[in-house]
Amino acid sequence: MGARINYVFNDGTESAVVLYSHWGADNWQSSLAEALRHAEPRLGDYSYWTRMVISSLINQTGEVMAETGFGIYAVNPKATWNFDQTIVLNLVDNTISDADSGLEVSFEYYKELGVSK
């Protein structure tokens, strides 16, 4: 049960940060677009940018202090195929890829989702 998704933050090192969300798969596209817009001022500063994206994704749920719903852990970025739905944020190339479909787009393209002009 749940709508599980894993966000893998790959900064090109031997270990990637993963944010697990038990209920986030249903609206991940709009949530991630909002988080990218929030973290834009720190793009290129991997640690701050990652923290800002994670904070935004959790904050959007209103469950910041909840005991369950999210987890954060480290993983070898080459071993992400065992997850439920997996979205890889490549901090070196500034791209997002859906590990299930193989679709890859730039951060620039993605953060514009849901923004009316």
CORLIN-V951556 format. One record per residue. N is the residue number from 0. PHI is phi in whole degrees, -180 to 180 (* if undefined). Layout:
# CORLIN-V951556
n->N phi->PHI
n->N phi->PHI
This chain:
# CORLIN-V951556
n->0 phi->*
n->1 phi->113
n->2 phi->-132
n->3 phi->-75
n->4 phi->-149
n->5 phi->-122
n->6 phi->-103
n->7 phi->-102
n->8 phi->-100
n->9 phi->-98
n->10 phi->-100
n->11 phi->86
n->12 phi->-96
n->13 phi->-76
n->14 phi->-136
n->15 phi->-114
n->16 phi->-84
n->17 phi->-125
n->18 phi->-104
n->19 phi->-98
n->20 phi->-123
n->21 phi->-73
n->22 phi->-121
n->23 phi->-88
n->24 phi->-70
n->25 phi->-69
n->26 phi->-132
n->27 phi->-64
n->28 phi->-63
n->29 phi->-70
n->30 phi->-63
n->31 phi->-69
n->32 phi->-60
n->33 phi->-64
n->34 phi->-64
n->35 phi->-66
n->36 phi->-64
n->37 phi->-62
n->38 phi->-89
n->39 phi->-50
n->40 phi->-59
n->41 phi->-110
n->42 phi->-57
n->43 phi->101
n->44 phi->-101
n->45 phi->-52
n->46 phi->-70
n->47 phi->-67
n->48 phi->-60
n->49 phi->-61
n->50 phi->-62
n->51 phi->-68
n->52 phi->-65
n->53 phi->-61
n->54 phi->-59
n->55 phi->-65
n->56 phi->-61
n->57 phi->-72
n->58 phi->-61
n->59 phi->-61
n->60 phi->-84
n->61 phi->75
n->62 phi->-114
n->63 phi->-56
n->64 phi->-100
n->65 phi->-69
n->66 phi->-73
n->67 phi->-124
n->68 phi->114
n->69 phi->-136
n->70 phi->-143
n->71 phi->-129
n->72 phi->-155
n->73 phi->-106
n->74 phi->-151
n->75 phi->-69
n->76 phi->-64
n->77 phi->-86
n->78 phi->-118
n->79 phi->-104
n->80 phi->-77
n->81 phi->-87
n->82 phi->-79
n->83 phi->-67
n->84 phi->-57
n->85 phi->-130
n->86 phi->-115
n->87 phi->-103
n->88 phi->-101
n->89 phi->-90
n->90 phi->-76
n->91 phi->-80
n->92 phi->-94
n->93 phi->56
n->94 phi->-128
n->95 phi->-121
n->96 phi->-132
n->97 phi->-92
n->98 phi->-62
n->99 phi->-78
n->100 phi->-94
n->101 phi->84
n->102 phi->-65
n->103 phi->-132
n->104 phi->-137
n->105 phi->-80
n->106 phi->-57
n->107 phi->-56
n->108 phi->-62
n->109 phi->-69
n->110 phi->-67
n->111 phi->-79
n->112 phi->-60
n->113 phi->79
n->114 phi->-102
n->115 phi->-90
n->116 phi->-117
